Each structure stands twice: as C-alpha cells, then as structure tokens.
C-alpha cells in the first residue's frame, strides 16, 4: 500500500513538473481551441433567445435587401450591426450544425491562446528569474483558470458575440504588452503599435458596442506609461484614432445605411440625440441592471455573488469577483498608506516584476479597474464582462504578489483560484438543441404574390423573427407592440405599408402545443394549451386594434418549425388580418 501511494505521488510530481515543458505549452495552444470546438459541437445547435430574436434575422435582412422593407421584426435589436453574425449565418446556412458548432467553439477557444500570451508577457520574465519558479506552468494554469469562468463557458459556441469580440480586447492588450519596449521608445514604431492595438479593439467595438468601455479603459490606461506627459498623451491619442478607424472598418457601412434609412446611425438607440421621426426621442438603454445607489455601487461584487439575478438571467455561482475586489481595495489602501507615510516601496517580488517591465502589469491593473467601473455605470450586465472574467485570475495573482511575500502569495492565490474555478463551473447555458443536418426547419405556405402580402408579429416573447429567412424575401414583416420605441410616424409607416398591399395580410403567433393544420375543425388541444392560446389571441387582438386591424381566429393555420434536431418543435400559426370597421 505504501509503495503504491509512493508511486502515485511520484507520478503526480512528474506530471506537475512536465507541465513546465515548452512542448506542453506549445501543444496547449493547439489543443485548447480544439477542445473548445469539440465541447461546442457536443453542446449542439445554439438556441439562445437573442438568436431567435435577431442574430439569425439581421444578417439575412442585410444580405437580402430587407432593411426598410421590414419594420423591426426583431424588435429594436433588428437594427444592430449584423456584421458579427455573418460568419454564423454563412456556416449555418451551408453546413450541418456540428460543423457550425465546431468552428464557433474553435474561434472562442482562441481566447485561451491570447490569454496565455498576455500571462506569459506579464509573468514570464520575472518568474524565470526565481530559482524555484515555473513560468510556463504558471502561465498555463492562470490561462486555464481564466477560461473556466461562468460567462465564458456559458456562451461557448453561441451567437451572443461576447466570446468572439473578447478576442479583439485580448488581442489589443497582447499586442501592447508584446511590443512594450517599442511603445516606451515612442517614435514611428511606437505610434504604429498604439494605432494597430486601437484598430483591433475598435473593430470589436464596431461589431458590438458594449466593448466601447474596454476601448476607453485601455486608452486611459496608456496614460500610465513611464514616459513624459507628451509621450503618454500622444500614445493615447494615436490609440484613440486607431480605435475610431477600427469602428469605421467594422461598422461604418452599417452606420451609413442607418443614417440614410432613418437619420440615426445608431437607430433607434440615442434617438434623444438624433431624433429620427420613426422612433420615440429616447435613448433606448437598458438601465434596469445598474446599482440603485452608492451603497450598491460600492458593494456590487458581493451583491451579485449572493444574488446573481441582479446581473444575469441565469442561475450563477461564483466567488472570484469578491476576492479580486477585496484584493484591489487592499492594494489601493497599501499604496495610499505608503504615500501618507512617504515610505519607499519595498522591493517587488519576482512575479511582480514580470513582463517587459512593471509598467506593463500596472497598465493591465489600471485597465481592469477602469473597465469594471465603466461597465458598472453603463451596463452591469454580467455577460458583457467576458474579457475581465478571462483576465481575473491573472489580475488576482498580480495583486497578491504586490500585497504578500512570494510564498504566501502563491499559497493564497492557488487556493483562491482553485476554489473559484470549482465554485463557478457553469451548470447551465443560454440554450442548445440537438445536432441536425440543418440548423432551422420551417414549414412555409405558398404565396401567390409575396410583394402584396404582409405579416405582423404582436408579441416579443417568444421572438418570431428567426422564422423570416424561410419566407419569400419580398414578403414584408412588421412587429407591433414589441420593445421598439414606437412614435406617431411609426404608426403612419404601418398604415402606409398596409395601404400599399392588396393582401391578404396575416398575423404570426406562437402555436406551442397545437397540431399542424387548420385550427378550425382540427384536433382539440388540452385545456392548458387552449387557455394559453386564448391569452395569446386576446393580447394580439389588443395590439392590432391600436392600428385599426383585427384577425379572425377561425382562419388560423398551424405550421411546423424547429431548431436543430431532436424533439424541439416550435410551431407557429398564421391568421388572416382585416381592417376594423
């Protein structure tokens, strides 16, 4: 027994020591994205709510001339930049769900590669100077811990975009750290590095505007360069110009189209500024997640740890954020105490001096803190925190090595990270269905002249726009009573669209629990389904009534539809619409 335990112990030691080999690090760069791809493929067809609402409709509308023909069928999100969704749309249109899932998962897995690069840049040189250090192993463990976060794993392979655009945030940081000496030296080479980093993160911002806080935070963090005031300001300025260029490259075409169509490049957002007549003059911002007062603002990591519903719709367990938050407070208090006592800073530990120089780690800490504060003021939605969640283990390690002696920092840091990874491993995601040869299957009736027909939707939940790409492209759709900020001109546009079509007109409603075919004379559903459909019909009639319209329940016909494979039927019904007397 003793001999067996000794052999196991020796094997564990050999395995642990083997993780520090350069070959293991190189293999992980390839293996991690492939593992993420296989996990995504195993999860199956993405079925998240946003995909049903606009991630599938938007690229279709953009590629098929539906902008202006349809009227917000995906609610106000119908007018988000569709460029980020073109890849998924192309994959899901031409390949089975397994191929689509594999590619999306592989791309998301590249976050590990960039995170490993950042970790090596910040920690590698300093750890290598320590006699008992393991630079490759440490970087590998911190990168793996970063990719074990709840938000990243819960979005693995899906279309929400946070795992995809995080590549631009990490990519910009990795480039700056990699070229840190050139950045400090300034000149044309340093300006080129700053501009290219700005271009990368700007492209991500154009693809998804929620990344604007990371672009702003990184621009401000560049002011911490150990250089003259002019060098710092000029570097940040060039970075900002690169960011604007990146936004223009990934979103300029869309902003121009929105300006031509609606007079608002961000339509319908910020319409309090642009005042497009088709939408109400409001900002269209979701402020319901933001802390209510200064007490919540200061205690937010503790609040959303104990009550995750304040920042996310899914049940979430995590403890890393309070730990990082306390470490930041202790670090700031330590620095303020030294300033108050005018005491010299102690010699930094080996890990604290890691990277191209200490300023690179300092820039990362400043970026992290600023990004969190801006996120808290603008969004406070947890899934927008993917870049910071990925960096959090590394940031905690940096803070602990500035607060504690090296041996204590290692023990505390390893314990905290292990506990955080175990506690936060996601047991839920945003929705997946089984794999199938096609991502979407939708039964569509024949239309004699689609250009003379129109279909209304009258409920935002469940969303219906994912069905539209299967209908004829010249068939117009309009969502009424959805989350779109409707204006008097919106109602006038609906009336104009109705008047321009000879009909017939239809309303599209959810039909869960109903058998395919005509409702009139069809199979009698169970009482719960009857009650649910009655509520759907009553609510739909109320919304159509605002526009002088109504529909005949006896005309409703149920059609089959579904996502992916397996028993994932999601039928819908079309009912004929007429004008009220």
PLY file of the C-alpha trace (Angstrom):
ply
format ascii 1.0
element vertex 581
property float x
property float y
property float z
element edge 580
property int vertex1
property int vertex2
end_header
0.00 0.00 0.00
2.78 2.39 0.96
4.66 1.54 -2.23
1.52 2.21 -4.32
0.99 5.59 -2.66
4.64 6.46 -3.28
4.29 5.58 -6.95
1.15 7.71 -7.32
2.86 10.57 -5.54
5.91 10.28 -7.80
3.66 10.18 -10.85
1.83 13.33 -9.79
5.15 15.10 -9.23
6.41 14.04 -12.67
3.16 15.19 -14.25
3.33 18.54 -12.45
6.95 19.03 -13.46
6.11 18.02 -17.02
3.62 20.87 -17.32
6.58 23.25 -17.30
7.99 21.87 -20.55
7.95 24.12 -23.61
6.37 21.31 -25.65
3.36 21.19 -23.30
2.86 24.92 -23.69
3.03 24.69 -27.48
0.62 21.77 -27.56
-1.85 23.60 -25.33
-2.03 26.43 -27.86
-3.49 23.97 -30.37
-5.27 21.62 -28.01
-7.30 24.23 -26.08
-9.13 25.69 -29.11
-9.81 22.20 -30.46
-11.15 21.12 -27.06
-13.42 24.19 -27.02
-14.56 23.30 -30.54
-15.40 19.73 -29.55
-17.27 20.93 -26.45
-19.27 23.38 -28.57
-20.09 20.65 -31.08
-21.18 18.35 -28.25
-23.49 21.03 -26.83
-25.40 21.10 -30.12
-27.37 23.71 -32.01
-27.35 27.15 -30.38
-30.88 28.13 -29.31
-30.40 31.27 -27.22
-33.15 33.90 -27.06
-31.11 36.55 -28.90
-30.51 34.17 -31.81
-34.25 33.69 -32.13
-34.80 37.43 -31.91
-32.14 38.99 -34.15
-28.81 37.16 -34.59
-30.33 34.99 -37.31
-32.64 37.58 -38.87
-30.19 40.52 -39.05
-27.60 39.04 -41.43
-30.41 37.63 -43.59
-32.07 41.04 -43.79
-28.77 42.74 -44.62
-27.91 40.28 -47.41
-31.41 40.18 -48.90
-32.40 43.85 -49.04
-34.90 43.67 -46.17
-33.72 46.86 -44.42
-36.56 49.32 -44.90
-38.88 46.68 -46.37
-39.46 45.09 -42.95
-40.25 47.07 -39.83
-38.28 45.90 -36.75
-39.36 42.22 -36.77
-36.53 41.52 -34.31
-37.67 44.42 -32.11
-35.24 47.34 -31.77
-32.33 44.88 -32.00
-33.27 44.45 -35.69
-31.03 47.44 -36.34
-27.89 46.24 -34.59
-24.83 45.88 -36.82
-25.21 42.41 -38.45
-21.54 42.08 -39.47
-20.64 39.95 -36.44
-23.40 37.47 -37.35
-22.41 36.98 -41.00
-19.99 34.18 -40.11
-22.55 32.15 -38.17
-25.22 32.82 -40.80
-22.94 31.58 -43.57
-21.93 28.47 -41.64
-25.44 27.56 -40.52
-26.86 28.15 -44.00
-24.45 25.80 -45.77
-23.22 23.26 -43.20
-24.66 20.86 -40.58
-24.91 22.08 -37.00
-21.87 20.05 -35.93
-19.62 21.95 -38.36
-21.06 25.29 -37.28
-20.62 24.44 -33.61
-17.05 23.25 -34.14
-15.97 26.43 -35.94
-17.64 28.75 -33.43
-16.16 26.84 -30.49
-12.68 26.88 -32.05
-12.83 30.66 -32.51
-13.97 31.12 -28.91
-11.15 28.83 -27.78
-8.61 31.24 -29.27
-9.24 33.39 -26.20
-7.08 30.89 -24.34
-4.20 31.47 -26.76
-4.34 35.25 -26.35
-4.75 34.95 -22.60
-1.71 32.69 -22.46
0.28 35.26 -24.45
-0.73 38.03 -22.05
0.07 35.93 -19.00
3.47 34.96 -20.38
4.28 38.58 -21.15
3.30 39.78 -17.69
4.73 36.91 -15.64
7.27 35.06 -17.74
10.48 37.05 -17.30
10.03 37.66 -13.59
9.15 34.08 -12.76
12.10 32.82 -14.78
14.38 34.78 -12.50
13.23 32.84 -9.46
15.14 29.67 -8.70
12.07 27.58 -7.91
9.70 29.20 -10.36
7.74 27.51 -13.14
6.91 30.24 -15.67
5.29 28.08 -18.33
3.28 26.06 -15.83
2.08 29.16 -14.01
1.02 30.89 -17.22
-0.79 27.73 -18.33
-2.69 27.40 -15.04
-3.74 31.07 -14.97
-4.94 30.94 -18.58
-6.95 27.78 -17.87
-8.45 29.38 -14.75
-9.47 32.41 -16.81
-11.26 30.25 -19.37
-13.16 28.42 -16.60
-15.30 31.48 -15.85
-19.08 31.21 -15.84
-19.88 33.74 -18.56
-17.26 32.46 -20.99
-18.25 28.80 -20.65
-21.99 29.50 -20.66
-21.59 31.29 -24.02
-19.23 28.74 -25.57
-20.14 28.24 -29.23
-23.19 30.51 -29.18
-24.00 33.68 -31.13
-24.21 36.30 -28.39
-20.88 37.72 -29.53
-19.16 38.33 -26.20
-16.77 35.38 -26.58
-15.99 36.45 -30.13
-15.35 40.16 -29.59
-13.31 39.41 -26.47
-10.65 38.26 -28.96
-10.25 41.89 -30.04
-9.91 43.12 -26.45
-7.33 40.49 -25.50
-5.64 40.88 -28.87
-5.08 44.59 -28.35
-3.69 44.02 -24.85
-1.44 41.19 -26.04
-0.05 43.38 -28.82
0.71 46.28 -26.48
2.48 44.02 -23.98
4.37 42.18 -26.69
5.64 45.45 -28.16
6.07 47.23 -24.82
9.70 48.34 -25.43
8.69 49.94 -28.75
5.75 51.60 -27.05
8.04 53.08 -24.41
10.59 54.17 -27.01
7.96 56.11 -28.92
8.62 57.31 -32.44
7.02 55.88 -35.55
7.29 52.28 -34.31
5.58 53.06 -31.02
2.84 55.04 -32.77
2.26 52.14 -35.15
1.86 49.71 -32.24
-0.63 52.01 -30.48
-2.60 52.60 -33.69
-2.76 48.88 -34.52
-3.91 48.00 -31.00
-6.60 50.67 -31.28
-7.64 49.33 -34.68
-8.07 45.83 -33.23
-10.15 46.81 -30.23
-12.04 49.37 -32.32
-13.08 46.63 -34.74
-14.54 44.72 -31.78
-16.33 47.84 -30.61
-17.91 48.33 -34.01
-19.04 44.72 -34.07
-20.58 45.04 -30.60
-20.91 48.45 -28.96
-20.72 47.03 -25.45
-16.96 46.78 -26.00
-16.68 50.58 -26.02
-15.92 50.56 -22.29
-12.86 48.35 -22.89
-11.59 50.63 -25.66
-11.99 53.68 -23.42
-10.39 51.96 -20.41
-7.39 50.81 -22.43
-6.92 54.28 -23.89
-6.90 55.78 -20.38
-4.62 53.01 -19.08
-1.98 54.01 -21.64
-1.59 57.24 -19.67
0.28 55.16 -17.06
3.28 54.71 -19.37
6.59 55.55 -17.71
7.29 58.36 -20.14
6.91 62.10 -20.48
3.45 63.62 -20.31
3.61 64.40 -24.02
4.54 60.79 -24.86
1.69 59.43 -22.78
-0.88 61.82 -24.28
0.30 61.25 -27.84
0.27 57.46 -27.42
-3.27 57.52 -26.04
-4.32 59.90 -28.82
-2.92 57.67 -31.57
-4.57 54.66 -29.91
-7.86 56.57 -29.93
-7.50 57.36 -33.64
-6.85 53.68 -34.31
-9.97 52.80 -32.32
-12.11 55.14 -34.41
-10.63 53.64 -37.58
-11.45 50.13 -36.31
-15.03 51.14 -35.56
-15.30 52.60 -39.03
-13.90 49.44 -40.62
-16.32 47.04 -38.90
-19.41 49.24 -38.54
-19.05 52.29 -40.78
-21.03 50.71 -43.62
-23.89 49.92 -41.25
-23.92 53.34 -39.60
-24.10 54.93 -43.05
-27.00 52.68 -44.06
-28.87 53.53 -40.85
-28.24 57.22 -41.44
-29.61 57.03 -44.98
-32.63 54.98 -43.95
-33.57 56.58 -40.64
-31.41 59.66 -39.99
-29.76 57.98 -36.98
-26.54 55.93 -37.39
-27.30 54.04 -34.17
-31.04 53.75 -34.82
-33.09 53.54 -32.65
-30.55 53.99 -29.84
-29.62 57.50 -28.73
-32.66 58.83 -30.57
-32.89 61.55 -27.92
-29.89 62.99 -29.78
-30.58 62.12 -33.44
-34.39 62.39 -33.26
-35.30 60.05 -36.08
-39.06 60.51 -36.62
-39.69 56.75 -36.86
-38.81 56.19 -33.16
-39.57 57.95 -29.91
-36.94 60.53 -28.86
-35.43 58.39 -26.08
-32.04 56.73 -25.59
-33.29 53.08 -25.63
-30.90 51.90 -22.92
-31.49 49.02 -20.51
-30.82 50.68 -17.15
-32.57 48.07 -15.03
-29.37 46.24 -14.10
-27.35 49.17 -12.79
-26.87 49.57 -8.99
-29.58 51.70 -7.40
-27.42 53.78 -5.05
-23.86 54.35 -3.82
-24.09 51.55 -1.28
-24.86 49.05 -4.00
-22.21 50.61 -6.21
-19.54 50.03 -3.57
-20.71 46.54 -2.62
-21.72 45.31 -6.08
-19.40 42.24 -6.35
-20.80 40.93 -3.05
-24.38 41.74 -4.07
-24.31 39.92 -7.41
-22.39 37.00 -5.88
-25.21 36.36 -3.40
-27.97 37.46 -5.80
-26.78 36.77 -9.37
-30.18 37.69 -10.80
-29.13 41.31 -10.37
-26.65 40.93 -13.26
-27.70 37.84 -15.25
-30.84 35.90 -16.14
-29.25 32.51 -15.41
-28.58 30.92 -12.01
-24.89 31.57 -11.43
-22.44 30.56 -8.71
-19.11 32.38 -8.44
-16.87 33.75 -5.70
-13.93 35.13 -7.66
-15.21 38.69 -8.01
-15.43 39.49 -4.27
-11.90 38.08 -3.83
-10.49 40.24 -6.64
-12.43 43.26 -5.35
-11.05 42.89 -1.81
-7.53 42.42 -3.21
-7.89 45.65 -5.20
-9.08 47.56 -2.13
-6.19 46.22 -0.06
-3.75 47.14 -2.84
-5.09 50.70 -3.10
-5.03 51.06 0.70
-1.44 49.85 0.74
-0.40 52.43 -1.85
-2.24 55.25 -0.07
-0.59 54.32 3.23
2.85 54.50 1.63
2.06 57.89 0.15
0.79 59.14 3.53
3.89 57.90 5.36
6.17 58.88 2.48
7.67 55.40 2.76
9.64 53.88 -0.08
8.04 50.92 -1.80
9.59 47.57 -0.89
11.50 45.61 -3.48
8.92 43.83 -5.63
8.76 40.07 -5.73
9.90 38.18 -8.78
6.35 37.82 -10.06
5.63 41.49 -9.52
8.48 42.49 -11.81
7.33 40.14 -14.54
6.78 41.07 -18.15
8.53 43.58 -20.35
8.57 45.86 -17.31
6.45 46.60 -14.22
4.52 49.25 -16.14
3.01 46.55 -18.38
1.47 44.86 -15.34
0.46 48.27 -13.96
-1.29 49.11 -17.22
-3.19 45.81 -17.05
-4.34 46.51 -13.49
-5.45 50.04 -14.38
-7.28 48.76 -17.46
-9.05 46.11 -15.40
-10.18 48.56 -12.70
-11.35 51.21 -15.16
-13.21 48.68 -17.31
-15.07 47.41 -14.27
-16.12 50.89 -13.15
-17.28 51.91 -16.63
-19.15 48.61 -17.02
-20.83 49.21 -13.68
-22.01 52.68 -14.69
-23.15 51.77 -18.21
-24.39 48.17 -18.16
-23.90 45.99 -15.05
-24.89 43.03 -17.25
-22.62 40.12 -16.38
-22.20 38.55 -19.80
-20.56 41.75 -21.04
-17.73 41.06 -18.57
-16.17 38.19 -20.53
-12.79 39.96 -21.17
-12.43 40.85 -17.48
-13.58 37.41 -16.37
-10.84 35.90 -18.54
-8.23 38.22 -17.04
-9.45 37.99 -13.42
-7.19 35.08 -12.28
-4.11 36.81 -13.67
-5.11 40.11 -12.06
-5.66 38.40 -8.71
-2.20 36.81 -8.96
-0.62 40.19 -9.70
-2.38 41.84 -6.77
-1.44 39.11 -4.30
2.23 39.34 -5.28
2.11 43.04 -4.55
0.42 42.51 -1.20
2.21 39.46 0.19
5.58 37.80 0.28
6.12 35.41 -2.61
5.47 32.07 -0.80
2.30 33.36 0.90
1.04 34.91 -2.34
1.45 31.60 -4.12
-0.43 29.62 -1.48
-3.26 32.15 -1.15
-3.54 32.69 -4.89
-3.59 28.99 -5.76
-6.21 28.30 -3.06
-8.45 31.17 -4.17
-8.26 30.24 -7.85
-8.92 26.57 -7.22
-11.94 27.38 -5.06
-13.23 29.93 -7.59
-12.94 27.52 -10.51
-14.73 24.72 -8.65
-17.49 27.01 -7.37
-18.06 28.82 -10.63
-18.08 25.97 -13.13
-21.34 26.52 -15.05
-24.10 24.01 -14.83
-26.37 25.96 -17.19
-26.07 27.78 -20.50
-28.19 30.00 -22.73
-29.85 27.12 -24.57
-28.89 24.38 -27.01
-30.79 21.80 -29.03
-29.65 18.58 -30.62
-27.48 18.47 -33.73
-29.05 18.05 -37.16
-28.21 18.37 -40.87
-29.79 21.84 -40.82
-29.99 24.47 -38.10
-33.58 25.53 -38.79
-36.56 23.70 -40.23
-39.60 25.84 -41.06
-42.73 24.88 -42.98
-43.90 27.85 -45.08
-47.18 28.17 -47.03
-47.26 29.24 -50.67
-47.85 32.91 -51.51
-49.17 33.82 -54.96
-47.59 37.30 -54.89
-45.45 37.88 -51.76
-44.89 41.55 -52.63
-48.60 42.13 -52.00
-48.67 40.32 -48.65
-47.62 41.40 -45.18
-47.15 39.56 -41.88
-47.40 41.15 -38.43
-45.98 39.83 -35.17
-47.60 41.01 -31.97
-45.53 39.53 -29.15
-41.85 39.98 -28.42
-41.56 36.85 -26.31
-41.21 34.29 -27.69
-39.46 36.05 -30.56
-40.58 35.15 -34.08
-38.05 36.74 -36.42
-35.93 33.57 -36.72
-38.71 32.19 -38.95
-38.49 35.02 -41.50
-35.45 33.84 -43.55
-37.54 30.88 -44.73
-40.25 33.10 -46.20
-40.09 34.83 -49.62
-37.72 37.81 -49.46
-40.32 40.28 -50.86
-42.84 39.44 -48.15
-42.89 42.32 -45.66
-42.85 41.78 -41.89
-43.60 44.25 -39.10
-43.52 43.83 -35.33
-46.21 45.70 -33.41
-46.27 46.26 -29.66
-42.74 44.91 -29.24
-39.84 46.53 -27.41
-39.36 49.07 -30.21
-39.89 52.71 -29.08
-42.81 53.44 -31.39
-43.69 57.00 -32.44
-46.64 58.57 -34.36
-44.54 58.25 -37.52
-44.14 54.54 -36.77
-47.92 54.10 -36.81
-48.09 56.11 -40.04
-45.46 53.84 -41.61
-47.53 50.78 -40.68
-50.64 52.34 -42.28
-48.66 53.13 -45.43
-47.37 49.56 -45.65
-50.90 48.17 -45.25
-52.32 50.52 -47.88
-49.58 49.60 -50.38
-50.53 45.90 -50.35
-53.60 44.26 -51.81
-53.32 41.40 -49.36
-54.11 39.13 -47.84
-52.41 40.23 -44.61
-51.51 37.89 -41.75
-50.54 37.85 -38.11
-47.93 35.34 -36.94
-48.43 33.89 -33.46
-46.75 31.22 -31.37
-48.52 27.86 -31.51
-46.81 25.72 -28.88
-48.88 22.65 -28.11
-51.01 22.87 -31.27
-51.10 20.23 -34.01
-50.19 21.28 -37.57
-53.05 22.22 -39.88
-56.13 24.47 -39.74
-57.34 25.42 -36.26
-60.95 25.29 -37.41
-62.09 21.68 -37.24
-58.68 20.43 -36.15
-57.75 18.31 -33.16
-58.87 19.69 -29.82
-55.82 20.61 -27.70
-55.54 20.08 -23.96
-57.11 22.67 -21.59
-53.78 24.31 -20.70
-52.95 24.85 -24.37
-56.44 26.25 -25.02
-56.04 28.74 -22.15
-52.55 29.74 -23.29
-53.68 30.28 -26.87
-56.66 32.31 -25.72
-54.30 34.66 -23.87
-52.11 34.93 -26.98
-55.13 35.74 -29.17
-56.57 38.30 -26.77
-53.22 40.09 -26.39
-52.73 40.04 -30.17
-56.16 41.48 -30.83
-55.49 44.32 -28.39
-52.27 45.29 -30.16
-53.72 45.07 -33.67
-56.68 47.17 -32.54
-54.32 50.13 -31.94
-53.63 50.13 -35.69
-57.24 49.62 -36.81
-56.71 45.94 -37.52
-58.08 42.62 -36.30
-57.78 38.93 -37.14
-60.14 36.00 -37.45
-59.14 33.08 -35.15
-61.08 30.69 -37.38
-58.64 31.40 -40.23
-55.54 30.36 -38.28
-53.37 27.59 -39.71
-50.55 25.96 -37.72
-47.21 25.21 -39.39
-44.27 23.14 -38.18
-40.96 24.79 -37.24
-37.99 23.95 -35.06
-34.32 24.33 -34.18
-31.67 21.69 -34.72
-32.51 18.05 -34.11
-34.43 16.06 -31.56
-37.92 16.81 -30.30
-37.61 20.59 -30.50
-40.83 21.52 -32.25
-41.62 25.24 -32.10
-44.72 25.64 -34.34
-46.30 28.93 -35.36
-49.66 29.94 -36.78
-50.71 32.42 -39.46
-54.11 34.08 -39.16
-55.71 36.40 -41.72
-55.84 40.07 -40.75
-58.50 42.55 -41.76
-59.33 46.19 -41.07
-61.69 47.14 -38.27
-64.96 48.72 -39.44
0 1
1 2
2 3
3 4
4 5
5 6
6 7
7 8
8 9
9 10
10 11
11 12
12 13
13 14
14 15
15 16
16 17
17 18
18 19
19 20
20 21
21 22
22 23
23 24
24 25
25 26
26 27
27 28
28 29
29 30
30 31
31 32
32 33
33 34
34 35
35 36
36 37
37 38
38 39
39 40
40 41
41 42
42 43
43 44
44 45
45 46
46 47
47 48
48 49
49 50
50 51
51 52
52 53
53 54
54 55
55 56
56 57
57 58
58 59
59 60
60 61
61 62
62 63
63 64
64 65
65 66
66 67
67 68
68 69
69 70
70 71
71 72
72 73
73 74
74 75
75 76
76 77
77 78
78 79
79 80
80 81
81 82
82 83
83 84
84 85
85 86
86 87
87 88
88 89
89 90
90 91
91 92
92 93
93 94
94 95
95 96
96 97
97 98
98 99
99 100
100 101
101 102
102 103
103 104
104 105
105 106
106 107
107 108
108 109
109 110
110 111
111 112
112 113
113 114
114 115
115 116
116 117
117 118
118 119
119 120
120 121
121 122
122 123
123 124
124 125
125 126
126 127
127 128
128 129
129 130
130 131
131 132
132 133
133 134
134 135
135 136
136 137
137 138
138 139
139 140
140 141
141 142
142 143
143 144
144 145
145 146
146 147
147 148
148 149
149 150
150 151
151 152
152 153
153 154
154 155
155 156
156 157
157 158
158 159
159 160
160 161
161 162
162 163
163 164
164 165
165 166
166 167
167 168
168 169
169 170
170 171
171 172
172 173
173 174
174 175
175 176
176 177
177 178
178 179
179 180
180 181
181 182
182 183
183 184
184 185
185 186
186 187
187 188
188 189
189 190
190 191
191 192
192 193
193 194
194 195
195 196
196 197
197 198
198 199
199 200
200 201
201 202
202 203
203 204
204 205
205 206
206 207
207 208
208 209
209 210
210 211
211 212
212 213
213 214
214 215
215 216
216 217
217 218
218 219
219 220
220 221
221 222
222 223
223 224
224 225
225 226
226 227
227 228
228 229
229 230
230 231
231 232
232 233
233 234
234 235
235 236
236 237
237 238
238 239
239 240
240 241
241 242
242 243
243 244
244 245
245 246
246 247
247 248
248 249
249 250
250 251
251 252
252 253
253 254
254 255
255 256
256 257
257 258
258 259
259 260
260 261
261 262
262 263
263 264
264 265
265 266
266 267
267 268
268 269
269 270
270 271
271 272
272 273
273 274
274 275
275 276
276 277
277 278
278 279
279 280
280 281
281 282
282 283
283 284
284 285
285 286
286 287
287 288
288 289
289 290
290 291
291 292
292 293
293 294
294 295
295 296
296 297
297 298
298 299
299 300
300 301
301 302
302 303
303 304
304 305
305 306
306 307
307 308
308 309
309 310
310 311
311 312
312 313
313 314
314 315
315 316
316 317
317 318
318 319
319 320
320 321
321 322
322 323
323 324
324 325
325 326
326 327
327 328
328 329
329 330
330 331
331 332
332 333
333 334
334 335
335 336
336 337
337 338
338 339
339 340
340 341
341 342
342 343
343 344
344 345
345 346
346 347
347 348
348 349
349 350
350 351
351 352
352 353
353 354
354 355
355 356
356 357
357 358
358 359
359 360
360 361
361 362
362 363
363 364
364 365
365 366
366 367
367 368
368 369
369 370
370 371
371 372
372 373
373 374
374 375
375 376
376 377
377 378
378 379
379 380
380 381
381 382
382 383
383 384
384 385
385 386
386 387
387 388
388 389
389 390
390 391
391 392
392 393
393 394
394 395
395 396
396 397
397 398
398 399
399 400
400 401
401 402
402 403
403 404
404 405
405 406
406 407
407 408
408 409
409 410
410 411
411 412
412 413
413 414
414 415
415 416
416 417
417 418
418 419
419 420
420 421
421 422
422 423
423 424
424 425
425 426
426 427
427 428
428 429
429 430
430 431
431 432
432 433
433 434
434 435
435 436
436 437
437 438
438 439
439 440
440 441
441 442
442 443
443 444
444 445
445 446
446 447
447 448
448 449
449 450
450 451
451 452
452 453
453 454
454 455
455 456
456 457
457 458
458 459
459 460
460 461
461 462
462 463
463 464
464 465
465 466
466 467
467 468
468 469
469 470
470 471
471 472
472 473
473 474
474 475
475 476
476 477
477 478
478 479
479 480
480 481
481 482
482 483
483 484
484 485
485 486
486 487
487 488
488 489
489 490
490 491
491 492
492 493
493 494
494 495
495 496
496 497
497 498
498 499
499 500
500 501
501 502
502 503
503 504
504 505
505 506
506 507
507 508
508 509
509 510
510 511
511 512
512 513
513 514
514 515
515 516
516 517
517 518
518 519
519 520
520 521
521 522
522 523
523 524
524 525
525 526
526 527
527 528
528 529
529 530
530 531
531 532
532 533
533 534
534 535
535 536
536 537
537 538
538 539
539 540
540 541
541 542
542 543
543 544
544 545
545 546
546 547
547 548
548 549
549 550
550 551
551 552
552 553
553 554
554 555
555 556
556 557
557 558
558 559
559 560
560 561
561 562
562 563
563 564
564 565
565 566
566 567
567 568
568 569
569 570
570 571
571 572
572 573
573 574
574 575
575 576
576 577
577 578
578 579
579 580
